Amino acid sequence: MTTNFRSDNETPVAAAIMDAILEANQGTAWAYADDKWSTKLDQVFSDLFRTEAIVLPVSTGTVANSIALATVTPPWGSVFCHSGAHIQNDECGAPEFFGNGMRLVPVDGEQAKLTPSALEKAINANEGHGVHSYKPTSLSLTQATEGGTVYSPDEVRALCDSAHGLGMNTHMDGARFGNAIASLGCHPAEVTVEAGIDMLSFGASKNGCMAAEALVIFGQPQWRETAERLRKRSGHLLSKMRYVSAQLLAYIEDDRWLKMASHANRQAAKFAKAIENHAEASLEYPVQANEVFMKWTMEGFDQLKSQGIQFEVWPGRNDLARFVFAHSTSDEETDILVNCMR
Ligand SMILES: Cc1ncc(COP(=O)(O)O)c(C=O)c1O
């Protein structure tokens, strides 16, 4: 048995999703997202989010984020995000590349979250010299956050109100959106469009799919053309998009996405409890989704590694490690990890 808690990107495709791929693999189908699966997505996501939605299936979270932000941000515009955001630290400048000079402005915040006061302070500190400054254009939040915490609908609403009050657009990086909704137990619309989010990168690859993500635009049909052209221009309009779209449909059907995410969250909670009961180790952040950040010593981490547990010691920190739980993490695997902490 592998006891791999390194990343939810390393997990297999869920059986039901693989079945959907095989089912889509019959005969010919129109190319470039004109197939019968892709053309259903707008309606299915509109139903899911209780509002008119435009959906662009894509293959990576990086491209979903980059297209979203470049669609609404001019080259002289800035995007405010948390200093730990994936768009800031882990996308090799892709959003700025797509945005032709657009820049990201990192903002600090506890528990990997932004607050309206920190956002407003950063905007005031960074902009304000008219044509000489970048124009604050967009806000990007990550849900669940890079620290494994989750924004409540009220927290999202307060941030979106601040951004909209300044004429800015709002984006949510939902690479782990399913884990966030499973944790909150709220309707997916409540923490997105109904809280003021304009665009969502709806992640699926980490939670049972294979190279399947969706860029969802809420109620802004004028953004469709730019987003679609950026997707094509960047080489991300797959000719055989049916295989991505069929996965997204199966992912949403029967609440599969929430069932898989709930399973992952439950495993993370079990490990969090073991850390809380441990004499030396402690939690860096409250565990609210499927990621656990454990503070301990290098000797402690080495001891876990010597027992075959795979995880990531956080870059730049020798006292912090990340453990990620997924739809495919078995109870047995989590128990092995928990027992190693005894
Ligand atoms: C918070 C977050 N956003 C976006 C992504 C998307 O990344 P990728 O382009 O590898 O699909 C990831 C993947 O690790 C992530 O953790």
Ligand as a Chemical Component Dictionary entry (heavy atoms), coordinates in Angstrom:
data_LIG
# 
_chem_comp.id                   LIG 
_chem_comp.type                 NON-POLYMER 
_chem_comp.pdbx_formal_charge   0 
_chem_comp.three_letter_code    LIG 
# 
loop_
_chem_comp_atom.comp_id 
_chem_comp_atom.atom_id 
_chem_comp_atom.alt_atom_id 
_chem_comp_atom.type_symbol 
_chem_comp_atom.charge 
_chem_comp_atom.model_Cartn_x 
_chem_comp_atom.model_Cartn_y 
_chem_comp_atom.model_Cartn_z 
_chem_comp_atom.pdbx_ordinal 
LIG C1 C1 C 0 -4.651 26.655 -5.273  1  
LIG C2 C2 C 0 -4.358 26.096 -6.620  2  
LIG N1 N1 N 0 -4.775 26.749 -7.703  3  
LIG C3 C3 C 0 -4.595 26.261 -8.934  4  
LIG C4 C4 C 0 -3.954 25.071 -9.139  5  
LIG C5 C5 C 0 -3.894 24.551 -10.544 6  
LIG O1 O1 O 0 -2.758 24.060 -10.969 7  
LIG P1 P1 P 0 -2.542 23.243 -12.343 8  
LIG O2 O2 O 0 -2.288 24.263 -13.374 9  
LIG O3 O3 O 0 -1.381 22.423 -12.015 10 
LIG O4 O4 O 0 -3.778 22.461 -12.663 11 
LIG C6 C6 C 0 -3.430 24.366 -8.041  12 
LIG C7 C7 C 0 -2.676 23.103 -8.224  13 
LIG O5 O5 O 0 -1.878 22.682 -7.477  14 
LIG C8 C8 C 0 -3.657 24.897 -6.743  15 
LIG O6 O6 O 0 -3.216 24.252 -5.651  16 
# 
loop_
_chem_comp_bond.comp_id 
_chem_comp_bond.atom_id_1 
_chem_comp_bond.atom_id_2 
_chem_comp_bond.value_order 
_chem_comp_bond.pdbx_ordinal 
LIG C1 C2 SING 1  
LIG C2 N1 SING 2  
LIG C2 C8 DOUB 3  
LIG N1 C3 DOUB 4  
LIG C3 C4 SING 5  
LIG C4 C5 SING 6  
LIG C4 C6 DOUB 7  
LIG C5 O1 SING 8  
LIG O1 P1 SING 9  
LIG P1 O2 DOUB 10 
LIG P1 O3 SING 11 
LIG P1 O4 SING 12 
LIG C6 C7 SING 13 
LIG C6 C8 SING 14 
LIG C7 O5 DOUB 15 
LIG C8 O6 SING 16 
# 
